[in-house]
Amino acid sequence: MQKVTEKNARGGYREGAGRPAGRNDVGSITIRIPKDVAKILESKESKTAYILEAIRAYDKEQRKRTIIGFEISYTKKDN
């Protein structure tokens, strides 16, 4: 009697199959924020762009203060 082997059509390597490789220049984080900040973000068309711009602006200011060598405090007045 000859043994019949059935080939399973599932799984295995297939060119182009599977999840695409992730981008190396992008990370993902999860944070918890106060409701007032969430309200601000909800009003923005692109939350990611808004957050990136805010973080980069904050970092730029912090680096300026470090270069100058002293902390500058100020209060923004609403007009």
C-alpha positions as CSV (number, residue, x, y, z in Angstrom):
1,M,0.0,0.0,0.0
2,Q,1.4,3.4,-1.0
3,K,1.3,6.2,1.6
4,V,-0.5,9.3,0.3
5,T,0.8,12.6,1.7
6,E,-1.5,15.6,1.5
7,K,0.1,18.9,1.1
8,N,-1.4,21.5,3.5
9,A,-2.1,24.7,1.6
10,R,-2.0,26.9,4.7
11,G,1.0,28.7,6.2
12,G,4.5,28.7,5.0
13,Y,6.6,31.2,3.3
14,R,5.1,33.2,0.5
15,E,6.7,36.2,-1.2
16,G,4.9,39.4,-0.1
17,A,2.8,37.6,2.5
18,G,2.6,38.8,6.1
19,R,2.7,42.1,7.9
20,P,4.8,44.7,6.2
21,A,8.1,45.7,7.9
22,G,7.6,48.7,10.2
23,R,9.2,52.0,9.7
24,N,12.4,52.4,11.6
25,D,12.1,56.2,12.0
26,V,8.7,56.1,13.8
27,G,7.9,54.9,17.4
28,S,4.7,54.5,19.2
29,I,3.8,55.4,22.8
30,T,0.7,55.6,24.9
31,I,0.2,58.4,27.4
32,R,-2.6,59.5,29.8
33,I,-3.5,63.1,29.6
34,P,-5.8,65.4,31.7
35,K,-9.3,66.0,30.2
36,D,-8.5,69.7,29.5
37,V,-5.6,68.7,27.3
38,A,-7.7,66.0,25.6
39,K,-10.2,68.6,24.8
40,I,-7.5,70.7,23.1
41,L,-6.3,67.7,21.1
42,E,-9.8,66.7,20.0
43,S,-10.3,70.1,18.4
44,K,-7.2,69.6,16.2
45,E,-7.4,68.2,12.7
46,S,-4.1,66.4,13.1
47,K,-3.3,65.4,16.7
48,T,0.1,63.9,15.7
49,A,1.2,67.0,13.9
50,Y,0.1,69.3,16.7
51,I,1.9,67.2,19.4
52,L,5.1,67.0,17.3
53,E,5.2,70.7,16.8
54,A,4.6,71.4,20.5
55,I,7.3,69.0,21.6
56,R,9.8,70.3,19.1
57,A,9.1,74.0,20.1
58,Y,9.4,73.1,23.8
59,D,12.6,71.3,23.3
60,K,14.1,74.1,21.2
61,E,13.2,76.6,24.0
62,Q,14.8,74.3,26.6
63,R,18.0,74.0,24.6
64,K,18.2,77.8,24.2
65,R,17.9,78.2,28.0
66,T,20.7,75.7,28.5
67,I,23.0,77.4,26.0
68,I,22.4,80.8,27.7
69,G,23.1,79.2,31.0
70,F,20.2,80.4,33.1
71,E,16.5,79.8,33.5
72,I,14.2,82.4,32.2
73,S,10.7,82.5,33.6
74,Y,7.8,84.5,32.1
75,T,4.1,84.6,32.2
76,K,2.2,84.7,29.0
77,K,-0.6,87.3,29.0
78,D,-3.7,86.6,27.1
79,N,-4.9,89.5,24.9
